[in-house]
Amino acid sequence: MAGEKRFRSALYEIDYKTGTIRLKNKVCPRCGRVMAFHKQPVPRWHCGYCGYVEYVRQ
């Protein structure tokens, strides 16, 4: 997915029955921005703004 463009609509889940929009990714607990999920080299959630990292336990 490196270098691949994503549309903003791919970042949200839309429930047409209830009329709600929900963010697919996590929100950073430190700064409140959207976090990115990385699979390599170790699965983790990372905030590019403040540098906060959450490692996924398997």
DAMO-V210815 format. One record per helix or strand of 3 or more residues. SS is the DSSP state (helix for helix, strand for strand). FROM is the first residue (numbers start at 0). TO is the last residue. If there is no record, write none. Layout:
BEGIN
<<SS	FROM	TO> <SS	FROM	TO>>
END
This chain:
BEGIN
<<helix	7	10> <strand	11	14> <strand	19	22> <strand	35	37> <strand	43	45> <strand	52	54>>
END
